[in-house]
Amino acid sequence: MKRKMFTLAIGLGFLAGVSFADHHLKLKPLPDKPPEPPDNPTTPAKVELGKFLYFDPRLSGDGSTSCATCHDPSEAWGKNQVMSPAYPGNEHFRHSPTILNSAYNSLMFWDGRVKTLEEQAKKPIISPFEMNLHYDLMIERLRAISKYREMFKKAFPKDKEPITLENTVKAIAAFERTIVCNDTPLDRYLRGDSNALSKKQKLGLKLFTGKAGCIQCHNGANLTDNKFHITGVPKSKAEDNTLTKITRNFAIRQFGFDNPYQFDRDLGRFFITKNPKDKGAFKTPTLRNVALTPPYMHNGAFKTLKEVVEFYNKGGGNIPNKDPRLKPLNLSEEEKSALIAFLKALTCENIPQVEEPELPEFDEN
């Protein structure tokens, strides 16, 4: 009981300095067990199969690209480069987000176009600028590997034909739901350890929930509201690369626009909803492990946390439809430093590490 009271007191203390409209917002420790859909319960066999598939480049057209190519375990399950890797001969037009704790997200991709990890896993496989593999050809490849035939049967024992597209993405999603961590200094602090944060980090926490207003969008257990906001992030140089523009134009056509040349940059959620109010809106990313996942924003525009904090300190970008909550913060150098120190307290002590499996060979004739 004593520990619960302490945690509640912390939660109430967070709200000092936040406007009245935001008094319901809180930070919470991440639950030990992530949610899972009822039609895809996590099992050891499914997770093991998903791990193999996650690292298998044969899920791409030329056998060069796997899920791990863009969401690399050695780079905090993201990719520390401006734009995501792309299928050979192409350039991507968005930055790779981490899959760490993605099991807690309610929307996937920067534009939020799908709701589940299962749906998300389908998209890169068939995308011509990501993995570029027809689903039916992928299934034929998997069926030609006896080890996979055994693993699929073990993971989906009730299915007459277990090697299907739906089961492939279910296995990948089940594996990704195990890539979680909740042992950050902030989690320990929220659970009652008053010494988990340094004095400087506690000042940063006070700023995060008060003067800086970060909690308005980065709240809850996963430090995201899972909504979309227009912040006016500047273009990165990579966006004007010819191959990047070609990829972006292709994607815009796929989203239903006949003339992609009318857009000189990525407009995020607008390409999905077609609502002018969403022009330039992108999903709020989690801030968990943010110190490990540079560069930042949907286009990798900022290299460091210092640049990100400075951007918001100035009130975001100079665009007419910017989120009205973004205003100059007038943080001092000491306050900016404290805020960055707090952001570093969102880093897990033990980032999940997975040894890349030895992939099975195709059957011999």
N, C-alpha and C positions, 0 to 999 in steps of 0.2 A: 504493500500500500504506500509506503513511504516513497518508493521509487516512482510510482505512477504520479504521485502528487508533484514530485520534482519535475518530471517531464511536462506535466500540464503547466506548471509555472513557467517553464522555458517557453512553451508554445504561446502563452499569453504575452510574455516579455518580447517575443519577436515582433509584435504588432506595434510597438512604440514607434511613432514617427510615420506610420503608414496612414494614408488617407482613410477616412471613415468607410468609404466604399469597399476597401480592401480588408476590413477587419476579420473577415472569414478565412483569410489565407493563412496557411501554416506550412511549416516544414515538418516532415515525418521521417522516422527511420524506415528504411526499405524492408518490407516483409521478408522472412526467410525463404518462403516458397512462392515462386511466381505463379500467376494464374495460367490455366491451360484450358483449351476448348474441350467441351464434353465429347466431341467426336474424334479427338486426338489425344487421349491420355498418355502421359509420359511413361515409357517402360524402358528398362535397361537395353533390351534388344533393339528397340526403335532408336534410342540415342546412339548406340554403337553403329548402327547402319547409317544414321544421319551424319556421324563424324566422318565415316569413309566417304560419303557422297560430298560432304562439304569440301573436302580436300582433293576430290577427283577432277582433274582437268578434262577428262573425257566427257564431262557434261557441257563442254564447249565444242564448237564446230571443228576447230583444228587441233583440239587437245592441248591448248596452251593456257587456258584460263579456268580457274575454279572459284568457288565462293571466297576462298581464303586469299585469292589474288587481290581483291578489293577490301576485304575485311580480315586483315592479317593479325593472327594472334600475337606476333612479335611487335606489333604497333598498336597495342591496346585494342585489338580487334577492329581497327579502322585502317586508314592509310594516311601517312604523314606526307602527303603531297597535295598540291593545289586542287587538281581535278582527279577524280577517280581513274584508275587504270581502265583501259578500253581494249576491245578486241583488236588484234593487230591490224594496223592500217587506219585506225580511227582514233579520235580523241573524244573523251567524255566532256559533258558540259556542266557536271555538278560534282561537288566534293563528296567523298565517301564518309558517311557517318559510321560511328562505331556500332557493333551489335551488342556490346556489353549492356546488360540489363534491358535489351530491347523487348524481352518478354513482358515487360510492364507497360509498353507503349500501346495506345489504343488506335494509333494510325501509323502507317509506314510511309517511307519516302519523304523527301522534303516537301512535296506537294500533297501528301496525305491521301493518295489515290486508292490505297487499299487499307483494310482494317486488321489483317492478321499476318503473322509470320508465314503461314502457309501460302497465302495469296502473294506475299512479297517474294517468296522463293521462286515462284513461277516466272516472274517478269524478266529477270536477267538472263535466264536460260535461253529464251527465244529472241531476246533483243539483239538485233544485228550489230549493235555497237558495244555489246557487253559480252555475252557468251556465244551467241549466234548459232544455236543448235535447235533444229526442229524437234518438237516433242517426240514424234514417232520414231525418229532416228535415235534419240536418246534411249528410248525404251528398248529398241533393238540392240543397242550396245550393251545395256545392262543385262539383258536376257542372255547375251553371249558370254557371260562371266559366271561360272559355276558358283564361285564364292558369293556373289551377289544373289543368285537364285536361292542359296541357302539362307542368307541373312534376311532377305525380304520375307521368306516363308516363316522364319522365326519371329520377325517383327510383326507380321500380319497373318497369323496362323489361320484365321477364319476365312480368308479370301482364296477363292479358287485359283485366281491369277493375281498373285500379290504384286508383281512388278508392273505398276501403273504410274502415270504422272501424279495422280493424287497421292499415292502412297510415297512416292519419291519426295514430294515437297512436305508431306507430313513428317517424314523421318528427319529431313533437314531442319524443319522448325522445332521438332522435339529436341534435337541436339542443341540448337541455338538457345532454347529455354534453359539449358543448363549453364550457359555462359553468363553467370550473375555473380555479383559480389556486393556485400553490404557491410564491410568492415572498415568504413572510413572513419576518420576522427569525428566527423559530424554525426554519423550514426551512433557512435559510442557516447557522444555528448547528449544526443537526444534520448538515449536510453538511461541517462542518469550519471554518466561519468563527467563531473564538472572539470576535471583536469585534462580531458581529451583535446581541448582547444587551447592554444596559447593565448596570452593576453591580446596579442595583435590580431589573431584570428577571431577572437570574441568581438573586437572592435569591428572587424570586417563583417561579421555576422550581423551586428547591430546596423551597419550601413546597408547590408544586403536587404534587410527587412524593413529598413526605415528610409533614411535620406536618399539612398541610391535607387530604391524602389524595385530592385531586381525580382523580388518575390511576386510582383504583380503578374509575371509570366512564368517564372521559374519557381514553382511551388509544389506541394505534395511530396510523396515519397520519392518519386523519380525526378524531382526538380524540373518538371515541365508541366504546363497546363494542357498539353496536347492540342493546342489551338494554333491559329495562324495570325501572324502580325507583320505589318509593313514597317520596316525600320529604316529603309533607305540605304542599305549596304551598298557601297560603291562597287563598280565593276572591277573585277580583277583583270590583269593583263591577259591571262589565259583565255578569257571570254572572247577576245578578238582574234584568237588563232583561227585560221581558215578552216581547219578540220573540226575545231570545236563548234564553229558557227554552222558548219554543214550538219553536224550531229544535232545541234539544237533545232535547226530548221526541220530536220527529219522528224524529231520528236514532236514539234509543234504541229506538224501535219497529222501525225498519229493521234494527237489530242483533238483533232477536228477542225483545224484552221486551214483554209485553202491558200492563204497568202502569208507564209511565215516571215517574209521579208519586211513586213510592216513593223516587226518587233526587232529592236537592236540589242535586246538583252533578255535574260530569263525572267519571266514574270510569275513563276511559281504557281500558287494555288489558282490564279486566274485562268491558266491553261486548262484546268480541270472543271472549274465551276462556270466559266465564261462570264462571271459577274465582275463588272468594272471595279467594284469595291475591293476585289481581291488582287488587283494588279500589284505585283511585287510582294505578296504575302507568302511567307514560308513558315513551316511548322517550327514551333519552339523546340530546340534540341534539349536533351537532358544536359545538365551541367555536371553530372557524375563523371569523374575521371577526366574532366575537361583539360587539366594540365598535361595530360598524356596524348591528347588528340589534336595537335595543331596540324595545319592551319585551320582557321575558323570561318564560319558562315557557309552558306550553301555553295559559294563559289571560291572558297579558300582565300578570301580577300585580305584577311589579317593573319599575320605570321605568329603573333604573340598575344598572350592575355593582356599585356600592357596596352597593345593597340586596340583590343576589344573594349577595355575599360575606358580608354580615351575617347573612343567613338561614342559610347553612351554618355560619357561625361559632357560631351558637346551637345547632347540631345539627339543623337542619331544623325541620319543623312538629311540633306536639304531637298526634300521632295514634298509636293503639295498634299499628297494623300497619306502622309506618315501617321502612324498610330498617335493619337493626341496625348497619350500618356508619356510620350518621350519628350522630355524637356531638359535643358541644360541643368546639370546636377551641382556644378560649382564645388566639386570635391577638391580638397587640398591634396598635395603630393603625399602627405602622410596617410590620408584617407584612401587614396587610390592604392597605395602600397598595402594597406590593411585589407582592402577588398580582394586584392590578388592573393594575399596570404590565406584568406578564407576560401577562395576558390581552389587553392591547392589542398585544403583540408577535405575536399570532396573526392580525394584519390583513395582508392582501396589499398589496404596494406598487402593484400594477396590477390593480384590480378589472375584470373583463371588461365592456366597454361595447359595446353593439350598437345601431346606428342603426335606429330603427323603420322598417320598409320601407313604401313607398307601396303600399297594398293594391289589388289589381285590382278592377275593377267587375264587376257581373253583366253577362252578355251582353245585348245589345239584341235585341229581337224582330225 
